[in-house]
Structure formats: C-alpha cells, structure tokens
C-alpha cells in the first residue's frame, strides 16, 4: 500500500526565474508585502542590428534592466529615454492605442534574456518605445502577453510562489 505524499512547492527545486516585487522606494522584495508592490523580472538586454534583428554589435555589453510583468499588455515596451541612452536604434514605427489616446512610437529591435534564469536562451524581439519613467514608472521595460504566453506565469499568493518558467508553448 502506498501513501499519498504532499509536495511542498517551497522545498521542491524551482524551475524558471523568480518574480520580484518593486517597492515604491525602488527597492526589490522576493514576496509582495503590500498592495503597492509591482511584479518585475530582471532582464539582460542590448540593441540588435536594424538589418539583422537576431544579432547585435559584440562590442556592446548587455544592460540589466527591470521589466514589468504585465498581463494587460500585448507587446514588449522600452522606456524611450533608456533606449536612447543605451544606443537602441529604430527604423520603423507603430501606432500604440491606449484607453484614452493613440500615438506613433518608435520600434527598437533588441536581444534579451531573463537575467536570473539559468540556461535561458537569448531572444530577439521588437520593443516599442514609451515614456515609462517620465510617467512615474520605476522600470525600463514591459513584458506583455506576446512574451508571457511562451511560458508559465505563477503568481500563487497562498503558497507565496512567484515565478516565470519558459515552456516554449506560445498561444500566439
């Protein structure tokens, strides 16, 4: 006769990368401690070539940035001042439609990886510019559903387990 074993997710080896929580003062926590905390991932990102979005200038180092985990966003976004400061180029634009207005924004090709995810592949993606920090945000990137749909997002407040695991199964 076998007995049932209850698995404790806090003692099992965890796949993926931890979701961190950005406090109003700009510091990071591993668990949400109040309503004002924002879920983020640390991302390593660098500009891709305009003519070859799957490669980047090898002389440019990757920059570690904070990315909002945003299930309400469709695409990936980059702070326009961050993009300009770190040499991200653009040769195309797109129309961004919000709840109250639409605007034309630059699109920046980039190579990125999740900084805290061992063995995570580097991906190529287009990041649409947005004035994130000028609008009071404390992060430089937004990862929306186009990216998040390639994995498993766990936000389990009962067990205090917050992770993102890449599965390669996109619902695009």
The 8 nearest C-alpha neighbors of each residue, nearest first, counted from 0:
[[1, 2, 3, 4, 5, 6, 7, 11],
 [2, 0, 3, 4, 5, 6, 7, 11],
 [1, 3, 4, 0, 5, 6, 7, 8],
 [2, 4, 5, 1, 6, 0, 7, 8],
 [5, 3, 6, 2, 1, 7, 8, 0],
 [4, 6, 7, 3, 8, 2, 10, 11],
 [7, 5, 8, 4, 11, 10, 9, 3],
 [6, 8, 9, 10, 5, 11, 158, 4],
 [9, 7, 11, 10, 6, 158, 160, 13],
 [8, 10, 7, 11, 160, 158, 12, 13],
 [11, 9, 8, 7, 12, 6, 13, 160],
 [12, 10, 8, 9, 13, 7, 6, 14],
 [13, 11, 10, 14, 8, 9, 15, 7],
 [14, 12, 11, 15, 8, 16, 9, 162],
 [15, 13, 164, 12, 16, 162, 163, 116],
 [14, 16, 164, 163, 116, 162, 165, 13],
 [15, 17, 116, 163, 162, 115, 164, 18],
 [18, 16, 162, 161, 19, 163, 15, 40],
 [17, 19, 162, 161, 40, 39, 38, 16],
 [20, 18, 29, 39, 38, 28, 17, 40],
 [21, 19, 38, 28, 37, 27, 36, 39],
 [20, 22, 27, 37, 36, 26, 25, 38],
 [21, 23, 36, 25, 24, 26, 27, 20],
 [22, 24, 25, 21, 35, 36, 26, 137],
 [23, 25, 22, 26, 21, 27, 137, 36],
 [26, 24, 22, 23, 21, 137, 27, 138],
 [25, 27, 22, 24, 21, 28, 23, 20],
 [28, 26, 21, 20, 22, 19, 25, 29],
 [27, 29, 20, 30, 19, 21, 26, 31],
 [28, 30, 19, 20, 27, 31, 18, 17],
 [31, 29, 28, 32, 20, 19, 159, 161],
 [32, 30, 33, 20, 36, 28, 29, 34],
 [31, 33, 30, 36, 34, 28, 35, 20],
 [32, 34, 35, 31, 36, 22, 30, 37],
 [33, 35, 36, 32, 31, 37, 22, 23],
 [36, 34, 33, 37, 23, 22, 32, 21],
 [37, 35, 22, 21, 20, 34, 31, 33],
 [36, 38, 21, 20, 39, 35, 22, 67],
 [39, 37, 20, 68, 19, 67, 18, 21],
 [40, 38, 67, 66, 19, 68, 18, 20],
 [41, 39, 66, 18, 65, 19, 42, 67],
 [40, 42, 65, 114, 64, 113, 66, 63],
 [43, 41, 113, 114, 64, 63, 112, 65],
 [42, 44, 63, 112, 114, 62, 111, 61],
 [45, 43, 111, 61, 62, 110, 42, 63],
 [44, 46, 61, 110, 109, 62, 47, 111],
 [45, 47, 109, 87, 55, 110, 108, 48],
 [48, 46, 55, 109, 52, 108, 54, 110],
 [47, 49, 51, 55, 52, 50, 54, 46],
 [48, 50, 51, 52, 47, 108, 89, 88],
 [49, 51, 48, 52, 47, 54, 53, 90],
 [52, 50, 48, 53, 49, 54, 47, 55],
 [51, 53, 47, 48, 54, 108, 49, 50],
 [54, 52, 51, 123, 47, 55, 110, 48],
 [55, 53, 47, 52, 51, 48, 56, 110],
 [56, 54, 47, 48, 57, 46, 53, 110],
 [55, 57, 58, 59, 48, 54, 47, 46],
 [58, 56, 59, 55, 60, 54, 61, 45],
 [59, 57, 56, 60, 55, 61, 45, 46],
 [60, 58, 57, 56, 61, 45, 55, 46],
 [59, 61, 62, 58, 45, 57, 44, 56],
 [60, 62, 45, 44, 43, 59, 63, 111],
 [63, 61, 44, 43, 45, 64, 60, 42],
 [62, 64, 43, 42, 44, 41, 61, 65],
 [65, 63, 42, 41, 139, 62, 43, 66],
 [64, 66, 41, 138, 139, 40, 42, 39],
 [67, 65, 140, 141, 39, 40, 138, 139],
 [66, 68, 39, 141, 69, 142, 38, 140],
 [69, 67, 39, 142, 38, 66, 141, 70],
 [70, 68, 143, 71, 72, 67, 142, 141],
 [71, 69, 72, 144, 143, 68, 147, 73],
 [70, 72, 69, 73, 143, 144, 68, 74],
 [73, 71, 143, 69, 70, 74, 144, 142],
 [72, 74, 144, 143, 145, 71, 75, 70],
 [73, 75, 143, 145, 72, 144, 76, 142],
 [76, 74, 142, 126, 141, 143, 127, 125],
 [75, 77, 127, 126, 141, 140, 128, 129],
 [78, 76, 140, 128, 126, 139, 127, 79],
 [77, 79, 139, 131, 129, 81, 130, 80],
 [78, 80, 128, 82, 129, 130, 81, 77],
 [79, 81, 83, 82, 78, 84, 130, 132],
 [82, 80, 84, 78, 79, 83, 85, 139],
 [83, 81, 87, 79, 80, 85, 84, 78],
 [82, 84, 80, 86, 81, 85, 87, 79],
 [83, 85, 81, 82, 86, 80, 87, 79],
 [86, 84, 82, 83, 87, 81, 46, 45],
 [87, 85, 83, 84, 88, 82, 46, 45],
 [88, 86, 46, 82, 85, 83, 107, 89],
 [89, 87, 107, 86, 90, 49, 46, 108],
 [90, 88, 107, 106, 91, 105, 87, 49],
 [89, 91, 88, 49, 92, 106, 105, 107],
 [92, 90, 106, 89, 105, 93, 107, 104],
 [93, 91, 105, 106, 104, 103, 94, 90],
 [92, 94, 104, 103, 95, 105, 106, 91],
 [93, 95, 103, 102, 104, 96, 101, 92],
 [96, 94, 102, 101, 103, 93, 97, 104],
 [97, 95, 101, 100, 94, 102, 98, 99],
 [98, 96, 100, 99, 101, 95, 102, 94],
 [97, 99, 100, 96, 101, 95, 102, 72],
 [98, 100, 97, 101, 96, 102, 95, 94],
 [101, 99, 97, 98, 96, 102, 95, 94],
 [102, 100, 96, 95, 97, 94, 103, 99],
 [103, 101, 95, 94, 104, 96, 100, 93],
 [102, 104, 94, 93, 95, 92, 105, 101],
 [105, 103, 92, 93, 128, 94, 102, 127],
 [104, 106, 92, 128, 127, 91, 89, 93],
 [105, 107, 127, 92, 126, 89, 91, 128],
 [108, 106, 89, 126, 125, 88, 87, 127],
 [109, 107, 125, 47, 124, 52, 126, 46],
 [110, 108, 46, 47, 124, 45, 123, 125],
 [109, 111, 123, 122, 45, 44, 47, 121],
 [110, 112, 44, 121, 122, 43, 109, 123],
 [113, 111, 121, 43, 42, 114, 120, 122],
 [112, 114, 42, 116, 115, 43, 41, 119],
 [113, 115, 42, 43, 41, 116, 112, 63],
 [116, 114, 16, 113, 117, 41, 17, 42],
 [117, 115, 16, 119, 113, 15, 114, 118],
 [118, 116, 119, 115, 15, 114, 16, 113],
 [117, 119, 120, 116, 121, 15, 115, 113],
 [118, 120, 116, 117, 112, 113, 121, 165],
 [121, 119, 122, 118, 112, 113, 111, 117],
 [120, 122, 112, 111, 110, 119, 123, 113],
 [123, 121, 111, 110, 120, 112, 124, 53],
 [122, 124, 110, 53, 109, 52, 111, 121],
 [125, 123, 109, 108, 126, 110, 122, 111],
 [124, 126, 108, 107, 109, 106, 127, 75],
 [125, 127, 76, 75, 107, 106, 77, 108],
 [128, 126, 106, 76, 105, 77, 107, 75],
 [129, 127, 79, 77, 105, 78, 76, 104],
 [128, 130, 78, 79, 131, 77, 76, 127],
 [131, 129, 133, 78, 79, 132, 134, 128],
 [130, 132, 78, 134, 136, 133, 129, 135],
 [133, 131, 136, 135, 134, 130, 137, 78],
 [134, 132, 130, 135, 131, 136, 80, 78],
 [135, 133, 132, 131, 136, 130, 137, 129],
 [134, 136, 132, 133, 137, 131, 130, 138],
 [135, 137, 132, 131, 138, 134, 133, 139],
 [138, 136, 132, 135, 25, 139, 131, 21],
 [137, 139, 65, 136, 66, 140, 67, 132],
 [138, 140, 78, 77, 65, 66, 64, 81],
 [141, 139, 66, 77, 76, 138, 78, 67],
 [140, 142, 67, 76, 66, 75, 143, 68],
 [141, 143, 75, 68, 69, 67, 66, 146],
 [144, 142, 72, 74, 73, 69, 75, 145],
 [143, 145, 147, 73, 146, 148, 70, 72],
 [146, 144, 74, 143, 73, 148, 147, 171],
 [145, 147, 144, 148, 149, 143, 142, 74],
 [148, 146, 144, 149, 150, 145, 143, 142],
 [147, 149, 169, 144, 150, 146, 170, 145],
 [150, 148, 169, 167, 168, 147, 146, 166],
 [151, 149, 165, 166, 164, 148, 147, 167],
 [150, 152, 164, 163, 153, 165, 166, 149],
 [151, 153, 163, 162, 150, 154, 164, 147],
 [154, 152, 162, 161, 155, 163, 151, 160],
 [153, 155, 161, 156, 160, 152, 162, 159],
 [156, 154, 160, 157, 159, 158, 153, 161],
 [155, 157, 159, 158, 154, 160, 161, 31],
 [158, 156, 155, 159, 160, 154, 161, 8],
 [157, 159, 160, 156, 155, 8, 9, 7],
 [160, 158, 156, 157, 155, 161, 30, 154],
 [159, 161, 155, 158, 154, 162, 156, 153],
 [160, 162, 154, 18, 153, 17, 155, 159],
 [163, 161, 17, 18, 153, 16, 152, 15],
 [162, 164, 152, 16, 15, 151, 153, 17],
 [165, 163, 15, 151, 150, 14, 166, 16],
 [164, 166, 150, 167, 149, 151, 15, 163],
 [167, 165, 150, 168, 149, 164, 151, 169],
 [166, 168, 149, 165, 169, 150, 148, 164],
 [169, 167, 149, 166, 150, 170, 148, 165],
 [170, 168, 149, 148, 171, 167, 150, 145],
 [169, 171, 148, 168, 149, 145, 144, 147],
 [170, 169, 145, 148, 149, 144, 168, 146]]
